[in-house]
Amino acid sequence: MFQALADLSNRWMARLKAFSMLAGAWGFLFSVNSLIGFQAGFEYDDGLSYSSPAFLAAAKDKLEPGTPDYWNAVNRSYAYERLKPVPWLAAWTLKALGVKIAVFCDRGPEGGDSLEFAWRKLADYFYFTPTEDAKYRILEKRRFILYAAASDAGIIQARKAGVRPLRLLKSARSSLPAPHHPGRFGERYLPLTGF
């Protein structure tokens, strides 16, 4: 009887020690990442979200691509888009470790307030970068440790800025024209992101 109680007590103490070690490691990582201010960037279109339906909705309205009305229609059609689960979970994991999450949209900012509001729980920063040079400047001057992108241009800008790139795979049904050649630049890729 006493041996069974001792075994039970030892088993629970071992579990408590393991939990305490994990909690301590998480607390240390969260504190260091928060204090230093590390950031991870995620490309929105074909990265965090399968956003072709929003672009198709704007095209259905026969709006001229690149105009403020077009970007307003695209940015406000986020309800048609589909979340990509693996990049979303990766972003939340980094956020749980104290890394600030920045979302990059290769779009104009018109109507972007509703999109920012929809992603406010995950995204600490939301950048609308209609040009690759704007993306490069942001990546270069902040403390980014990672940039996850589906487009070749995003991988190139991350490399130029000295940020570690991570390839997210595009959906086979994507209608967005951004070139996508996984592995061309020797970057690592996140599996199961092409859905």
N, C-alpha and C positions, 0 to 999 in steps of 0.2 A: 504494500500500500504506500509506504513512504518512498520507495524507489520509483513508483509510478508518478507520484507528486513531484519528486525531484526531476525526473525526465521531462515532465510537462513544463516545469519551471525553467529548466535549461533550454528547452525548445523555444519558449516564448522570449527568453532573454536574448537568445541568438537572433530571433526575428527583430526584436527591439533594437539591437546593436546594428543590424543591417539597415533597418529603416533610418536610424539616427545617422549612419554614415552617408546614406543617399541624400537625406535632407540637408546634411552639412555640406556635401559637395554641391548640391543645387544652390544652396544659399551663398556659397563662395562664388560660384560662377555667375549667379544673378547679380551679386554685388559688384564684382569686377567689371562685368559687361555694362552695367548701369552707370557706374562711376566714370569709366573711360568714355562711354558714349558710342560704343560700336553700333554700326548700322548695317542692315542687309537690304539690298534693293531687289525688287521683283518687278519684272515686266508684266503689265496688266493684260494687254491684248495677246492672246494665245499663250500666255504664261500662267497667270492666276485664274484667268477666265477664258472660256471659249466665247469670244465676242463677235463672231461673224454675224449672228442674228441681229445685233444692234446696227451693224453697218448695212445689212440688207434692208432693215426697216427704214433707214435714212435714204437708201437708194430707191425704195418703193415710193417715197414721197417726191422723187425726182428733184432732189436738192443737189446743187453743184458741189462736188467733193472739195473740201478745204475751206469752204466759206463758213462764216460764223453760224449761219442757220444750220448748216450740215453738222457741225460739231455739236451744236445744241441738241439736235435730234439724236445723234449717236450717243452722247453722254446721258441723255435722259431716257434712253431705251435700255438701260442696264437690266431691267426686269426680264428681257428676252434672253440675256446671256446665261451661260451655264458655268457654274463653279467647277474648277478642276481640282479634285480632292487631294492628290498627292502634293502639289505645290502649296495648296492652302494649309495642309497639315505641317509641311516643312516650315512655312512662315510662322505658324502658331508655336511650333517647337522652339524656334529661335526666339520668339517673343517671350516664351516662358523662361528662357535662359537669360533674359534681360537685354537682348539685342533689340534695338529700335528697328521697326519695319518701315521701309519707304517703298511706295508703289509708284512706278513710272508708267505714264500713259503717253503713247506717241500720238497725241491728239491736241487739238486746240482746247483752251480752258472754258469755252463758252458752254454753259449748262453743267459744268463739272461739279457744282456744289451738291447736286443730288447724288452723284456718283461718290463723292467724298463722304457724304453723310451715310451712304449705304455701307461703306467700308471702314467707318470710323473706329470700330472695335479692334480691328487688326492693324490698320495703317496709322502709324504715328505721323508720317509725312506723306503727302500726295503731290507728285510733281507732274505737270503737263508739259511734255517736251516735244513740241512739234518738229524740232530739228535734232539731228544727232549731236551737233555741237553743244546744244543746251544740256543734253544728257551727260556728255563728257565733262562739262564744267561742273555740274553737280557732283558727279562721281569723284572728280579730282579733289574738290575742296572739302569734302566731308570724310568722316572716318568709316568708310564702307569696308567690310571684311569679305563681302560676297555680293555678286550681282547675278541673279538668275534670269535668263532671257531665252526666249524662243527664237528670236531673229538673229541672223548673222551680224547685223549692225550693232545690236546690243552687246554681243560677245566682243566685237572689235573695240567698242567704246570702253568696255570694262578693262580690256587688256591695255589700251592706251593710257587709262587712268591709273593703272597699277593695282586694280581690284581683281580678286580671284573670280573668274566667270564660272557659272554653272548652267549647263544647257537644259532647257525645258523643251520637250518635244511638242511639235505642233500637231493638232488634230488633222487627220487625213481629209476631213471635210471642211477645213478652214478655207475661207474665201479671201483672206487677207494676203496681199501680194508680197509681204516681206520675205526676202530670201531666207531659206532654212536648210542648212547643210550640217547636220550633227557630226561632230568629230573633226571637221575640216581644220579647226584651229587648235586641235589637241586638248580641248576642254573636256572636263568630266560632265556626265549628264545624269540627271535624276530619272531613274526608271519609272515606268507606268505613268508618265505625264502626258501621253499623247491622246488621252480620252477627252 
